[in-house]
Amino acid sequence: MRKQVVAIVGRPNVGKSTLFNVLAGEKISIVKDTPGVTRDRIYADATWLDKSFTLIDTGGIEPESNDVILSQMRDQAQIAIDTADVIIFITDVKQGLVDSDSKVCDMLRKSKKPIVLAVNKVDNFQKDILDMYEFYNLGIGDPHPISAASRLGIGDLLDVVCEYFPESDGEEEDDETPKIAIVGKPNVGKSSLVNKLLGENRVIVSDIAGTTRDAIDTLVTHDEKEYIFIDTAGLRRKSKIKEEIERFSIIRAVSAVERADIVVIVIDATEGVTEQDAKIAGIAHDRGKGIVICVNKWDAIEKNDKTIYEHTRDIRDVLSFMPYAEIIFISAKTGQRINKLFDVIDMVIETQSMRVGTGVLNEIMSEAVALQQPPTDKGKRLKLFYITQVAIKPPTFVIFVNDKQLMHFSYTRYIENKIRDTFGFKGTPLKFIIRERKES
């Protein structure tokens, strides 16, 4: 079952980011420079008891401000609200109920999403509890007292949030139709690509109820095979502040990628691959999705016999963390290589579900170990006992070793490359779990 999306919404300075950091494990503020991770990170994976969900932080909403930045934050928050399954509406007991809270609340009511009201900065439950009762006037149910800074009441709040998550009934897993998310920066041609996919193939199209208002699910039939395309192109560009819009397009990517089997990352050939593309690609890579990099507007490029190689090299350099990704050069405008995209998607679907026999895997591993001895540390050598595949989507392997600490990332990558040399696994990441086993 896909992860639920929870958005933290409220006016400025009520403690949204503090609560976000607490729920995300406080590792978000200090962020490493890794793919898919931004310094101003606004989403994170979180877990409460047995429930995992994706958390979205939003800019503070000023409902009636004409200030361009504040109105921009309002637009961004609306994207998060549309994307979310459950909304945590956060207010401030110290400031009390203010007019802006009521206006934000009206905005949230229109979304028809479940709203959990959190009253923050309740540092002393006995002293502050009476001040909390005025928040009943919002008319959206019980206010839940918390102190994000002191970590008080957080568990009770999450219990209420998780009550709105659907019980897993296996329905989504039963649907065999592959789901393909079309993601990328604004204005790279995602809408044109989806329209061309629909028009070129004269398909039977029906709108399937998507789980978010902004990601439209469309059923496409091509060569008697069905695909569900999750289109994140419908970004309402109300603002001229491009960087902020790009930053919040990541919210949409997170939600769409979460639900997809295959992610098609659309890149503008005239711009080349950008840092924003790397962030969106990193999200798909982290979540183990099949990946196709679609270089659009190829008709707008002046070419010679080296152009395609130069573009491929640039993409591989920037997206060096996903050397397995398939690259295809297309033009949504002219229809160039659009049908080839279906062939590439089919191939990636196949490799995502590929299973390799344990006997064959252990032969490959034995040969790899013979060719390159495992590393040693302080006189102790790594020993690899056994490898087996335990899952698909993405293909996941468990390697049993004598000491996990000795299994460096570089040696895991070496084993991965040997498996890829034999079976390809084009377009899909491979996941490795290292387990320790006592030597017999």
TIFIKE-537012 format. One record per residue (C-alpha): x, y, z; residue in one letter. Coordinates in steps of 0.02 Angstrom, whole numbers. Example, Ala and Ser with C-alpha at 12.3 -4.5 7.8 and 13.67 -1.06 7.14 Angstrom:
// TIFIKE-537012
<doke <615 -225 390> A>
<doke <684 -53 357> S>
This chain:
// TIFIKE-537012
<doke <0 0 0> M>
<doke <63 174 -41> R>
<doke <120 289 99> K>
<doke <-3 419 160> Q>
<doke <46 602 144> V>
<doke <28 716 296> V>
<doke <44 905 275> A>
<doke <83 1024 420> I>
<doke <-11 1187 387> V>
<doke <-35 1349 483> G>
<doke <4 1535 483> R>
<doke <185 1594 504> P>
<doke <281 1570 668> N>
<doke <166 1443 751> V>
<doke <301 1308 755> G>
<doke <272 1208 596> K>
<doke <456 1179 558> S>
<doke <493 1133 740> T>
<doke <356 1000 736> L>
<doke <416 942 563> F>
<doke <594 918 627> N>
<doke <535 825 783> V>
<doke <424 706 681> L>
<doke <561 680 551> A>
<doke <689 638 685> G>
<doke <777 807 691> E>
<doke <897 754 554> K>
<doke <817 865 424> I>
<doke <892 1032 475> S>
<doke <1070 969 452> I>
<doke <1064 893 280> V>
<doke <1201 801 187> K>
<doke <1232 840 4> D>
<doke <1158 681 -64> T>
<doke <1042 656 -213> P>
<doke <862 702 -181> G>
<doke <905 795 -22> V>
<doke <886 984 -17> T>
<doke <954 1105 112> R>
<doke <781 1178 131> D>
<doke <703 1007 135> R>
<doke <514 1014 147> I>
<doke <471 829 146> Y>
<doke <528 680 248> A>
<doke <481 500 281> D>
<doke <416 473 457> A>
<doke <355 324 557> T>
<doke <238 310 705> W>
<doke <215 137 782> L>
<doke <183 25 630> D>
<doke <129 166 513> K>
<doke <246 248 388> S>
<doke <199 411 303> F>
<doke <272 556 204> T>
<doke <274 722 295> L>
<doke <263 891 207> I>
<doke <312 1057 286> D>
<doke <231 1214 213> T>
<doke <267 1399 216> G>
<doke <159 1498 337> G>
<doke <-8 1550 264> I>
<doke <-60 1733 272> E>
<doke <-236 1718 200> P>
<doke <-261 1896 138> E>
<doke <-87 1965 112> S>
<doke <-42 2058 -48> N>
<doke <142 2033 -13> D>
<doke <212 1932 -158> V>
<doke <313 1813 -48> I>
<doke <167 1781 72> L>
<doke <44 1753 -69> S>
<doke <172 1634 -145> Q>
<doke <179 1539 21> M>
<doke <-11 1528 15> R>
<doke <-4 1451 -159> D>
<doke <128 1327 -102> Q>
<doke <27 1278 50> A>
<doke <-123 1248 -65> Q>
<doke <-18 1126 -167> I>
<doke <28 1034 -6> A>
<doke <-155 1032 50> I>
<doke <-211 961 -118> D>
<doke <-75 829 -110> T>
<doke <-105 776 71> A>
<doke <-214 635 137> D>
<doke <-220 709 313> V>
<doke <-184 889 369> I>
<doke <-110 940 537> I>
<doke <-173 1118 567> F>
<doke <-56 1199 693> I>
<doke <-100 1351 800> T>
<doke <-14 1443 945> D>
<doke <-86 1444 1122> V>
<doke <24 1593 1171> K>
<doke <-50 1706 1037> Q>
<doke <-223 1631 1057> G>
<doke <-352 1612 920> L>
<doke <-326 1751 792> V>
<doke <-423 1803 637> D>
<doke <-291 1725 522> S>
<doke <-319 1554 603> D>
<doke <-504 1561 559> S>
<doke <-464 1609 379> K>
<doke <-335 1468 361> V>
<doke <-464 1350 436> C>
<doke <-593 1402 304> D>
<doke <-463 1366 169> M>
<doke <-432 1193 243> L>
<doke <-617 1152 258> R>
<doke <-638 1174 70> K>
<doke <-511 1034 42> S>
<doke <-633 907 120> K>
<doke <-478 820 192> K>
<doke <-467 756 372> P>
<doke <-399 898 483> I>
<doke <-312 867 650> V>
<doke <-303 1027 754> L>
<doke <-140 1045 852> A>
<doke <-120 1187 979> V>
<doke <67 1215 998> N>
<doke <174 1292 1137> K>
<doke <72 1212 1277> V>
<doke <226 1195 1388> D>
<doke <128 1175 1550> N>
<doke <-28 1069 1526> F>
<doke <-107 1124 1692> Q>
<doke <-76 1309 1665> K>
<doke <-109 1322 1477> D>
<doke <-254 1199 1461> I>
<doke <-390 1331 1492> L>
<doke <-320 1442 1353> D>
<doke <-342 1296 1235> M>
<doke <-531 1289 1245> Y>
<doke <-556 1443 1134> E>
<doke <-490 1340 986> F>
<doke <-653 1240 990> Y>
<doke <-726 1397 906> N>
<doke <-642 1344 744> L>
<doke <-773 1206 732> G>
<doke <-658 1069 669> I>
<doke <-660 954 820> G>
<doke <-552 932 973> D>
<doke <-392 1036 988> P>
<doke <-241 929 1034> H>
<doke <-117 1014 1153> P>
<doke <67 993 1106> I>
<doke <235 1072 1134> S>
<doke <343 1036 981> A>
<doke <497 1113 1064> A>
<doke <477 1008 1224> S>
<doke <407 855 1131> R>
<doke <249 850 1236> L>
<doke <87 774 1170> G>
<doke <166 720 1005> I>
<doke <120 535 1024> G>
<doke <-63 574 1060> D>
<doke <-68 689 908> L>
<doke <5 554 794> L>
<doke <-119 425 860> D>
<doke <-260 537 799> V>
<doke <-174 569 630> V>
<doke <-148 382 601> C>
<doke <-333 346 636> E>
<doke <-369 427 467> Y>
<doke <-253 309 372> F>
<doke <-343 170 278> P>
<doke <-320 -8 336> E>
<doke <-212 -108 215> S>
<doke <-328 -219 115> D>
<doke <-205 -270 -20> G>
<doke <-315 -193 -154> E>
<doke <-179 -85 -229> E>
<doke <-57 -229 -238> E>
<doke <-187 -333 -331> D>
<doke <-194 -209 -474> D>
<doke <-68 -274 -599> E>
<doke <-80 -121 -713> T>
<doke <91 -36 -709> P>
<doke <89 142 -642> K>
<doke <204 266 -727> I>
<doke <236 438 -650> A>
<doke <285 580 -767> I>
<doke <391 698 -661> V>
<doke <511 842 -689> G>
<doke <533 1029 -669> K>
<doke <397 1148 -727> P>
<doke <394 1186 -915> N>
<doke <499 1038 -974> V>
<doke <353 972 -1077> G>
<doke <268 847 -960> K>
<doke <93 899 -1017> S>
<doke <142 891 -1200> S>
<doke <215 718 -1175> L>
<doke <58 651 -1090> V>
<doke <-54 729 -1224> N>
<doke <54 653 -1361> K>
<doke <48 482 -1275> L>
<doke <-141 494 -1275> L>
<doke <-163 566 -1450> G>
<doke <-32 465 -1545> E>
<doke <-96 299 -1484> N>
<doke <-282 332 -1506> R>
<doke <-311 251 -1340> V>
<doke <-463 214 -1237> I>
<doke <-444 343 -1100> V>
<doke <-540 347 -938> S>
<doke <-507 458 -788> D>
<doke <-469 354 -636> I>
<doke <-498 437 -468> A>
<doke <-323 491 -416> G>
<doke <-277 507 -234> T>
<doke <-220 686 -255> T>
<doke <-309 828 -339> R>
<doke <-159 883 -439> D>
<doke <-92 715 -500> A>
<doke <-211 655 -634> I>
<doke <-216 468 -666> D>
<doke <-254 416 -845> T>
<doke <-275 241 -914> L>
<doke <-184 220 -1079> V>
<doke <-193 68 -1194> T>
<doke <-48 37 -1313> H>
<doke <-25 -124 -1414> D>
<doke <-162 -205 -1308> E>
<doke <-67 -170 -1147> K>
<doke <-135 -54 -1012> E>
<doke <-36 78 -917> Y>
<doke <-88 205 -787> I>
<doke <2 370 -812> F>
<doke <15 483 -660> I>
<doke <34 658 -730> D>
<doke <103 792 -613> T>
<doke <103 924 -748> A>
<doke <-47 1026 -690> G>
<doke <51 1148 -584> L>
<doke <-49 1308 -561> R>
<doke <82 1441 -600> R>
<doke <9 1590 -511> K>
<doke <177 1662 -466> S>
<doke <329 1727 -556> K>
<doke <448 1667 -420> I>
<doke <519 1521 -517> K>
<doke <637 1451 -385> E>
<doke <498 1435 -257> E>
<doke <382 1352 -382> I>
<doke <520 1230 -427> E>
<doke <551 1193 -245> R>
<doke <369 1151 -217> F>
<doke <357 1047 -375> S>
<doke <457 922 -271> I>
<doke <304 897 -160> I>
<doke <210 835 -312> R>
<doke <353 725 -365> A>
<doke <361 642 -192> V>
<doke <176 601 -195> S>
<doke <175 538 -375> A>
<doke <336 437 -358> V>
<doke <269 354 -201> E>
<doke <124 280 -300> R>
<doke <219 233 -459> A>
<doke <310 76 -517> D>
<doke <409 168 -651> I>
<doke <461 351 -648> V>
<doke <489 446 -811> V>
<doke <597 598 -772> I>
<doke <573 728 -909> V>
<doke <724 840 -942> I>
<doke <730 991 -1058> D>
<doke <862 958 -1193> A>
<doke <888 1145 -1219> T>
<doke <932 1170 -1034> E>
<doke <1023 1007 -1002> G>
<doke <1012 913 -838> V>
<doke <997 1029 -686> T>
<doke <1013 1019 -497> E>
<doke <822 1015 -485> Q>
<doke <818 863 -602> D>
<doke <946 779 -488> A>
<doke <837 811 -335> K>
<doke <683 735 -418> I>
<doke <786 588 -484> A>
<doke <856 562 -310> G>
<doke <680 542 -238> I>
<doke <641 404 -364> A>
<doke <810 320 -335> H>
<doke <790 324 -144> D>
<doke <621 240 -160> R>
<doke <686 102 -274> G>
<doke <579 142 -426> K>
<doke <615 94 -606> G>
<doke <684 248 -695> I>
<doke <678 314 -873> V>
<doke <761 481 -911> I>
<doke <665 563 -1052> C>
<doke <760 705 -1138> V>
<doke <623 810 -1218> N>
<doke <632 949 -1350> K>
<doke <765 851 -1445> W>
<doke <699 933 -1606> D>
<doke <757 1103 -1540> A>
<doke <941 1051 -1528> I>
<doke <1069 1079 -1665> E>
<doke <1153 911 -1689> K>
<doke <1310 833 -1757> N>
<doke <1374 654 -1744> D>
<doke <1431 682 -1563> K>
<doke <1278 773 -1491> T>
<doke <1189 621 -1419> I>
<doke <1349 557 -1337> Y>
<doke <1388 726 -1260> E>
<doke <1212 742 -1188> H>
<doke <1218 564 -1122> T>
<doke <1387 596 -1039> R>
<doke <1322 757 -956> D>
<doke <1169 665 -888> I>
<doke <1275 520 -824> R>
<doke <1394 644 -739> D>
<doke <1256 738 -646> V>
<doke <1154 582 -608> L>
<doke <1306 476 -567> S>
<doke <1212 392 -424> F>
<doke <1098 304 -550> M>
<doke <1207 234 -690> P>
<doke <1072 102 -721> Y>
<doke <941 230 -779> A>
<doke <881 213 -959> E>
<doke <897 370 -1066> I>
<doke <787 409 -1217> I>
<doke <789 566 -1326> F>
<doke <616 622 -1384> I>
<doke <512 767 -1446> S>
<doke <337 777 -1375> A>
<doke <303 914 -1502> K>
<doke <344 812 -1659> T>
<doke <310 639 -1586> G>
<doke <491 585 -1617> Q>
<doke <526 417 -1529> R>
<doke <365 425 -1426> I>
<doke <323 244 -1469> N>
<doke <499 192 -1419> K>
<doke <460 259 -1244> L>
<doke <332 119 -1221> F>
<doke <464 -10 -1270> D>
<doke <585 60 -1140> V>
<doke <448 65 -1006> I>
<doke <403 -118 -1044> D>
<doke <585 -169 -1027> M>
<doke <603 -79 -858> V>
<doke <440 -158 -795> I>
<doke <514 -328 -838> E>
<doke <681 -296 -751> T>
<doke <595 -227 -595> Q>
<doke <506 -395 -575> S>
<doke <652 -507 -626> M>
<doke <700 -649 -507> R>
<doke <869 -736 -510> V>
<doke <894 -911 -442> G>
<doke <996 -929 -282> T>
<doke <1116 -1054 -362> G>
<doke <1159 -937 -505> V>
<doke <1181 -789 -385> L>
<doke <1303 -887 -277> N>
<doke <1404 -938 -431> E>
<doke <1418 -755 -482> I>
<doke <1469 -705 -306> M>
<doke <1600 -845 -291> S>
<doke <1675 -792 -457> E>
<doke <1677 -609 -404> A>
<doke <1765 -652 -239> V>
<doke <1895 -756 -333> A>
<doke <1930 -610 -452> L>
<doke <1941 -477 -316> Q>
<doke <1978 -525 -136> Q>
<doke <1861 -449 -5> P>
<doke <1933 -310 104> P>
<doke <2021 -337 271> T>
<doke <2029 -230 426> D>
<doke <2155 -254 568> K>
<doke <2198 -427 503> G>
<doke <2016 -484 490> K>
<doke <1953 -525 315> R>
<doke <1775 -508 255> L>
<doke <1696 -675 209> K>
<doke <1542 -687 98> L>
<doke <1444 -846 137> F>
<doke <1283 -838 37> Y>
<doke <1172 -726 -71> I>
<doke <987 -742 -111> T>
<doke <853 -632 -189> Q>
<doke <710 -593 -69> V>
<doke <601 -466 -161> A>
<doke <560 -376 -324> I>
<doke <512 -194 -364> K>
<doke <656 -160 -335> P>
<doke <753 -325 -346> P>
<doke <819 -348 -169> T>
<doke <961 -463 -116> F>
<doke <1022 -522 54> V>
<doke <1208 -560 73> I>
<doke <1264 -658 228> F>
<doke <1438 -611 288> V>
<doke <1549 -640 439> N>
<doke <1560 -455 487> D>
<doke <1443 -317 424> K>
<doke <1571 -182 466> Q>
<doke <1693 -254 339> L>
<doke <1567 -248 196> M>
<doke <1613 -78 126> H>
<doke <1496 12 7> F>
<doke <1625 -6 -133> S>
<doke <1628 -197 -119> Y>
<doke <1438 -205 -119> T>
<doke <1441 -99 -277> R>
<doke <1569 -220 -352> Y>
<doke <1452 -369 -320> I>
<doke <1307 -268 -391> E>
<doke <1405 -232 -550> N>
<doke <1444 -418 -572> K>
<doke <1257 -460 -557> I>
<doke <1215 -321 -680> R>
<doke <1349 -384 -802> D>
<doke <1258 -551 -808> T>
<doke <1074 -500 -799> F>
<doke <1071 -317 -852> G>
<doke <936 -254 -734> F>
<doke <925 -99 -845> K>
<doke <821 44 -777> G>
<doke <803 -20 -599> T>
<doke <903 7 -440> P>
<doke <957 -149 -345> L>
<doke <943 -155 -156> K>
<doke <1065 -252 -47> F>
<doke <1038 -302 134> I>
<doke <1193 -361 227> I>
<doke <1167 -487 368> R>
<doke <1292 -563 487> E>
<doke <1307 -750 511> R>
<doke <1423 -843 628> K>
<doke <1556 -947 544> E>
<doke <1517 -1133 557> S>
